[in-house]
C-alpha cells in the first residue's frame, strides 16, 4: 500500500533566471482535496485541470498554483523566500 502522505510538490517560482519564491506542498493528495473544497466551483476559481495534448500524445496536469497559494491558508502549504540566486 502506498502512503500518500509521503508525496510532496515543490514549486519554484522564477523571473527569468532569478528564483523569487519556493512553495512546498506536503501530503499533496489531501492538501489539494482540501484546497479544492475551500476555493469553490466558480469558473475563475479553477484549481486543477487536465488537458489532452493530441499533438504530443500525452495528457497535461495543470495546477493553478498561484490561486492555491493566495486563496488557501493551510499548514501543508509553505512559502519560502530564498536568498536571491540564479538558476
N, C-alpha and C positions, 0 to 999 in steps of 0.2 A: 504494500500500500504506500502511496506517495504522500508525504507530509507537505501539504500545500503551504504551510507557514514558513517553509524554508526558501520559498521563492521571493526574490526582491527585484525591483525595477530601478535602475539608475538612469536618470535623465540629466544630460549635460547641456545646458543652455549656453550658446555662444554667439558672439557677434564677430563675424569673420573668424580670426584665429584666437580671439580672446574669450576665455571662459568667464561667464558672468554669474552663473548660478549652477549649483548641483542639487538635484532633488532625488531623494531616496524614498521609495515606496516599499514598505515591508508588508509581508503577508498579502501579496498582490491580489489574489482572488477575493478575499474578504474585504480588503480595503476598497477595491473598485466596485464591489457589490454595494457596500455601504455608501460610497460616494454617489453612485447612480440613484440610490433611493433618496438621497438628500438634494440632489440637483433638480430633479423633476423631469418632466417629459416634454417641455416646450421645445420647439424646433431649434431655437437659439441656444439651448442648454444641452445639446448632444455631447455626450462624453466619449462614447466608444462607437466606432463604425467598422464595418468590414467592406472591402471593395474588391471586386473581381477584376484583375488586370488581365484581360484576354490577350493582349499583345505579348506579354511576357509569360503567360500561362501560370500565374500564381495569384494568391489572394493577399491583400494588404490589410493589416490591422492598423487602424487609425485611432490614436488616443489624443483627445483634446486636453493635453496636459496642463495648459495654461488655465483653462476653465476649472480643471480639477484642483489645482493648487490655490487658485484665487477664491473658489467657491466653497471648498470643503476644508474644515479645520478638524483634523483627526490625528491622533497620536502616531499613526503609522506613516504619515506624510511629513517628511522633514526636509527643510530647505537649508542649504549651506551657501554662504558667500565665500568663495575661495579667495586666497591671496591671488591677485591678478597674475595669470600666466598664459602663454600662448600654446595652442595645440600643435 
